[in-house]
Amino acid sequence: MAEINYPDKYKNKLFLSVKDMMEIFGIGENLAYQYLKEAPFRTERVGSKIMIFSNSFWAWYNML
């Protein structure tokens, strides 16, 4: 299995927020939510928030 690389800032997070994703990609809020409609990584809605499973996100990110 390939090693998953990610910035230390996110090392201990189980979930990433939409704001985290915006920082990682340098994109705005509208584009982030638009992308999350059909995200290629696992997400879950918790109340009104969308949480991104960090292990799924970083596995996808490292394939780019």
C-alpha positions as a Markdown table, in Angstrom:
| # | Residue | x | y | z |
|---|---|---|---|---|
| 1 | Met | 0.0 | 0.0 | 0.0 |
| 2 | Ala | 1.3 | 3.4 | -0.9 |
| 3 | Glu | 2.2 | 5.9 | 1.8 |
| 4 | Ile | -0.3 | 8.8 | 2.1 |
| 5 | Asn | 1.4 | 12.2 | 2.3 |
| 6 | Tyr | -0.3 | 15.3 | 3.8 |
| 7 | Pro | 0.7 | 18.5 | 5.5 |
| 8 | Asp | 1.5 | 18.3 | 9.2 |
| 9 | Lys | -1.3 | 20.8 | 10.0 |
| 10 | Tyr | -3.9 | 18.1 | 9.1 |
| 11 | Lys | -2.0 | 15.1 | 10.5 |
| 12 | Asn | -4.2 | 14.3 | 13.5 |
| 13 | Lys | -7.6 | 15.2 | 12.0 |
| 14 | Leu | -10.1 | 12.4 | 11.3 |
| 15 | Phe | -12.3 | 14.8 | 9.3 |
| 16 | Leu | -11.6 | 17.8 | 7.2 |
| 17 | Ser | -13.9 | 20.8 | 7.0 |
| 18 | Val | -15.0 | 22.6 | 3.8 |
| 19 | Lys | -12.8 | 25.4 | 5.1 |
| 20 | Asp | -9.8 | 23.0 | 5.2 |
| 21 | Met | -10.4 | 21.9 | 1.7 |
| 22 | Met | -10.7 | 25.5 | 0.6 |
| 23 | Glu | -7.2 | 26.2 | 2.1 |
| 24 | Ile | -5.6 | 23.1 | 0.6 |
| 25 | Phe | -6.8 | 23.9 | -2.9 |
| 26 | Gly | -6.8 | 27.7 | -2.7 |
| 27 | Ile | -10.4 | 27.9 | -3.9 |
| 28 | Gly | -13.5 | 29.8 | -2.8 |
| 29 | Glu | -16.5 | 28.6 | -0.9 |
| 30 | Asn | -18.9 | 28.4 | -3.8 |
| 31 | Leu | -16.5 | 26.3 | -5.8 |
| 32 | Ala | -15.8 | 24.0 | -2.8 |
| 33 | Tyr | -19.5 | 23.3 | -2.3 |
| 34 | Gln | -20.0 | 22.8 | -6.0 |
| 35 | Tyr | -17.2 | 20.2 | -6.1 |
| 36 | Leu | -18.5 | 18.4 | -3.0 |
| 37 | Lys | -21.8 | 17.6 | -4.8 |
| 38 | Glu | -20.0 | 14.8 | -6.5 |
| 39 | Ala | -16.9 | 14.4 | -4.5 |
| 40 | Pro | -14.5 | 11.5 | -5.4 |
| 41 | Phe | -13.8 | 10.9 | -1.7 |
| 42 | Arg | -16.1 | 10.1 | 1.2 |
| 43 | Thr | -18.1 | 12.8 | 2.8 |
| 44 | Glu | -20.9 | 12.9 | 5.4 |
| 45 | Arg | -23.5 | 15.5 | 6.3 |
| 46 | Val | -23.7 | 16.2 | 10.0 |
| 47 | Gly | -26.5 | 18.6 | 10.6 |
| 48 | Ser | -25.8 | 21.5 | 8.3 |
| 49 | Lys | -22.1 | 20.7 | 8.0 |
| 50 | Ile | -20.3 | 18.6 | 5.4 |
| 51 | Met | -17.5 | 16.6 | 6.9 |
| 52 | Ile | -14.8 | 15.1 | 4.7 |
| 53 | Phe | -13.2 | 11.8 | 5.8 |
| 54 | Ser | -9.5 | 12.7 | 5.9 |
| 55 | Asn | -8.2 | 9.2 | 5.0 |
| 56 | Ser | -10.4 | 9.0 | 1.9 |
| 57 | Phe | -9.5 | 12.6 | 0.9 |
| 58 | Trp | -5.7 | 12.1 | 1.3 |
| 59 | Ala | -5.8 | 8.8 | -0.6 |
| 60 | Trp | -7.6 | 10.5 | -3.5 |
| 61 | Tyr | -5.4 | 13.6 | -3.2 |
| 62 | Asn | -2.2 | 11.6 | -3.5 |
| 63 | Met | -3.4 | 9.9 | -6.6 |
| 64 | Leu | -3.5 | 13.3 | -8.4 |
